[in-house]
Amino acid sequence: MNTLTNADLHCHSVISDGTLAPEVLAQRAKANGVELWALTDHDELGGQDRAIEAARQIGLPYLTGTEISVTFAGVTVHIVGLGMDHQNTALLDGLRATRGGREARAREMSDDLARVGIKGVYEGALKYVGNPELISRSHFARYLVEAGVCKDVSEVFRKYITEGKPGYVPHRWANLRDAVGWITGAGGVAVIAHPGRYKFTPSEEYALFSEFKAHGGQGVEVMTGAHGQADYAKYAGFCQEFGLAASRGSDFHSPEESHTDLGQLPDLPGSVTPVWTLLASRVL
């Protein structure tokens, strides 16, 4: 594990928002020279058994993974979990609640619209979605047009369900403490994903790293598809400042959409501790 360099510990399949099946991703990773792979679908572990079996069949060392959506300082932050027991009940329940937050939000939106005299919107919107966990503002807009409240979807978004208008409720993801706790409670390592993407002030970013570390987080993505040279250096420095291990992952979603393919990132700098050194016993 100490001599391993080409780890790719962040990518997505059709189980969340990628376009390739877990089995195809495993083959692509192997063909690109990846030596340690993890599938990290958003708020979901449904592809893990397929990824484990696909990696086993081609002799590709594998770590279980997920990417949890968190709200921190009003910003959506992603926390990657690696090497967890993907059948852990608390982790599965937490991810289910995170996905299911859409339903609770939708009910709040409906209640807010009812306060301005537009009733029954949640029930009406359900006609446009099969799974309440996936209900969104678009479904609300379609119903408001059908009900004659607005003439088209554009008018809905001008008058309702946007910030400052009736029916707007921001999505509330998991909190940082819970997300890190679900991962570590399932025997895994929590990693801040692509920190260079977040639009934090320096003080907010420092607070994120400080709280993450205090809650038991152990890693940060240094090499990732969203980072450039300046980010590589900056977050390698954060590893040293906060005592965190460094991770490496392309955040690959699709051959057509992703800038960085599986296994195509630069090596981690020699000044950091690779996160996989913490996970040797969890490799499948």
C-alpha positions in Angstrom: 0.0 0.0 0.0 2.9 2.4 0.7 4.1 2.1 -2.9 0.7 2.5 -4.5 0.3 5.7 -6.5 -2.6 5.3 -8.9 -5.6 5.1 -6.6 -8.9 6.5 -7.8 -11.2 6.9 -4.9 -14.0 9.1 -6.2 -16.4 8.3 -9.1 -20.0 7.8 -9.9 -22.2 5.2 -11.7 -25.7 5.0 -13.0 -26.8 4.3 -9.4 -26.5 8.1 -8.8 -25.6 10.6 -11.5 -23.0 8.8 -13.6 -23.7 7.3 -17.0 -21.8 4.0 -16.7 -22.7 0.8 -14.8 -20.4 -0.2 -11.9 -19.1 -3.1 -13.9 -18.1 -0.8 -16.8 -16.4 1.6 -14.4 -14.4 -1.3 -12.9 -13.2 -2.3 -16.4 -12.3 1.3 -17.3 -10.4 1.8 -14.1 -8.4 -1.4 -14.7 -7.7 -0.5 -18.3 -6.4 3.0 -17.2 -4.0 1.5 -14.7 -5.9 2.2 -11.5 -4.4 0.1 -8.6 -7.1 0.8 -6.0 -10.6 1.8 -6.9 -13.7 3.1 -5.0 -17.2 3.7 -6.3 -18.7 6.7 -4.4 -22.3 7.3 -5.6 -24.2 10.2 -4.1 -26.0 9.4 -0.8 -26.3 5.8 -2.0 -24.7 2.4 -1.5 -26.9 0.5 -4.0 -24.0 -0.2 -6.4 -21.5 -1.5 -3.9 -22.2 -5.2 -4.3 -21.9 -4.9 -8.0 -18.7 -2.9 -7.8 -17.2 -5.3 -5.3 -17.9 -8.3 -7.5 -16.8 -6.6 -10.7 -13.5 -5.6 -9.1 -12.9 -9.1 -7.7 -13.4 -10.7 -11.1 -10.7 -8.6 -12.7 -8.3 -8.5 -9.7 -8.7 -4.8 -9.0 -8.3 -3.9 -5.3 -11.4 -2.2 -4.0 -12.7 0.1 -1.2 -16.4 0.6 -0.5 -17.4 4.2 -0.9 -20.2 6.9 -1.0 -20.4 10.6 -1.2 -22.7 12.3 1.3 -24.3 15.7 0.8 -23.9 18.0 3.8 -25.0 21.6 4.4 -22.3 23.7 6.1 -22.5 27.5 6.4 -25.3 27.5 3.9 -23.3 25.7 1.3 -23.6 22.1 0.0 -20.4 20.3 0.9 -19.6 16.7 -0.1 -18.0 14.2 2.3 -16.6 11.0 0.8 -16.7 7.9 2.9 -14.2 5.1 2.2 -13.8 1.6 3.5 -17.1 1.4 5.4 -19.2 -1.6 6.1 -21.7 -0.9 3.3 -24.4 -2.9 5.1 -24.1 -0.9 8.4 -27.7 0.0 9.5 -26.9 3.5 10.8 -25.1 4.4 7.6 -27.9 3.1 5.4 -30.6 4.8 7.5 -28.6 8.1 7.4 -28.3 8.0 3.6 -31.9 7.1 3.2 -32.9 10.1 5.4 -30.6 12.4 3.3 -32.3 11.3 0.1 -35.7 11.5 1.7 -35.1 15.1 2.8 -36.8 16.0 -0.5 -40.1 14.7 0.7 -40.0 16.7 4.0 -38.9 19.8 2.1 -41.8 19.3 -0.4 -44.3 19.2 2.5 -42.9 22.4 3.9 -43.2 24.0 0.5 -46.8 22.9 0.2 -47.6 24.3 3.7 -46.0 27.6 2.8 -48.1 27.9 -0.4 -51.2 27.0 1.6 -50.6 30.1 3.8 -51.0 32.3 0.7 -54.2 30.5 -0.3 -52.8 27.8 -2.7 -53.8 24.5 -1.2 -53.1 20.8 -1.9 -50.0 21.4 -3.9 -48.0 18.5 -2.4 -50.7 16.0 -3.3 -51.1 17.5 -6.8 -47.4 17.4 -7.4 -47.2 13.7 -6.5 -49.1 12.9 -9.8 -45.9 13.9 -11.6 -43.4 11.7 -9.6 -43.4 8.0 -8.9 -41.1 8.2 -5.8 -41.7 10.9 -3.1 -38.0 10.8 -2.3 -37.4 12.4 -5.7 -40.0 15.1 -5.6 -38.7 18.5 -6.7 -39.7 22.1 -7.5 -40.3 21.0 -11.1 -43.1 18.8 -10.1 -44.6 21.6 -8.0 -44.4 23.9 -11.0 -46.1 21.5 -13.3 -49.0 21.1 -10.9 -49.3 24.9 -10.4 -49.7 25.3 -14.2 -52.2 22.4 -14.3 -54.2 24.0 -11.5 -54.3 27.3 -13.4 -52.3 29.2 -10.8 -49.8 30.2 -13.4 -49.9 30.0 -17.2 -46.5 28.3 -17.6 -43.6 27.0 -15.6 -41.5 30.2 -16.1 -44.3 32.2 -14.4 -44.2 29.7 -11.5 -40.5 30.3 -11.0 -41.0 34.0 -11.2 -43.8 34.2 -8.6 -43.3 31.1 -6.4 -40.9 28.4 -5.0 -37.7 30.5 -5.6 -35.8 32.3 -2.9 -37.8 35.2 -1.3 -41.1 33.9 -2.8 -43.9 31.9 -1.3 -43.2 28.1 -1.3 -39.4 28.4 -1.2 -37.7 26.1 1.2 -34.0 25.4 0.9 -32.9 21.8 0.8 -31.4 20.7 4.1 -28.8 18.0 3.7 -27.2 16.0 6.5 -25.1 18.0 9.0 -21.3 17.5 9.1 -21.3 15.8 12.5 -23.8 13.2 11.4 -22.2 12.4 8.0 -18.8 11.9 9.5 -20.3 9.9 12.3 -22.1 7.5 9.9 -18.9 6.9 8.0 -16.6 6.4 11.0 -19.3 4.4 12.9 -19.3 2.0 9.9 -15.6 1.5 10.2 -14.7 3.9 7.4 -12.6 7.1 6.8 -14.3 10.4 6.1 -12.8 12.7 3.4 -13.7 16.2 2.4 -14.4 16.0 -1.4 -13.0 18.6 -3.8 -12.6 21.5 -1.3 -11.5 23.9 -4.0 -15.0 23.9 -5.4 -16.7 25.5 -2.4 -17.2 29.3 -2.4 -16.2 29.8 1.2 -14.4 32.8 2.8 -11.1 31.8 4.3 -12.7 31.9 7.8 -15.5 29.6 6.7 -13.1 27.2 5.1 -11.0 27.1 8.2 -14.2 26.4 10.2 -15.1 23.5 7.9 -11.7 21.9 8.3 -11.6 22.5 12.0 -15.1 21.0 12.6 -14.5 18.1 10.3 -11.3 17.2 12.2 -13.1 17.6 15.5 -15.9 15.2 14.4 -13.4 12.5 13.5 -12.7 13.3 9.8 -9.4 12.0 8.6 -8.8 13.0 5.0 -9.1 15.6 2.2 -9.0 15.2 -1.6 -5.9 16.9 -2.8 -5.8 15.4 -6.3 -9.3 15.6 -7.9 -10.7 16.5 -11.3 -12.0 19.9 -10.0 -8.5 21.0 -8.7 -5.7 22.8 -10.5 -2.0 23.2 -9.5 -2.7 25.9 -7.0 -5.3 23.7 -5.3 -2.9 20.7 -5.2 -0.4 22.8 -3.2 -3.0 24.5 -1.0 -4.7 21.4 0.2 -1.5 19.4 0.6 -0.6 22.2 3.0 -4.0 21.8 4.7 -3.2 18.1 5.2 -0.1 19.1 7.2 -1.8 21.9 9.1 -4.8 19.8 10.1 -3.1 16.4 10.4 -5.2 14.9 7.6 -4.4 12.2 5.1 -4.6 13.0 1.4 -7.0 11.4 -1.1 -6.9 11.1 -4.9 -10.1 10.7 -7.0 -11.1 11.8 -10.5 -14.8 12.4 -9.6 -15.5 10.7 -13.0 -19.1 10.7 -14.1 -19.1 10.1 -17.9 -16.8 9.7 -20.8 -18.6 12.6 -22.5 -18.9 15.0 -19.6 -15.9 14.5 -17.3 -12.6 16.4 -17.8 -10.6 13.8 -16.0 -10.8 10.1 -16.7 -10.4 7.4 -14.1 -6.7 7.0 -13.1 -5.5 10.1 -15.0 -4.7 12.4 -12.1 -1.1 13.4 -11.1 0.4 11.5 -8.2 0.0 12.8 -4.7 2.9 14.9 -3.5 5.5 13.2 -1.3 4.8 15.5 1.6 1.4 14.0 2.4 0.2 10.7 3.9 -2.0 8.9 1.4 -5.4 8.1 2.8 -5.2 4.5 1.7 -2.4 3.8 4.2 -5.2 4.2 6.8 -7.4 1.7 5.0 -5.1 -1.3 4.3 -7.3 -3.6 6.3 -10.4 -2.5 4.5 -9.3 -3.3 0.9 -11.4 -6.0 -0.7 
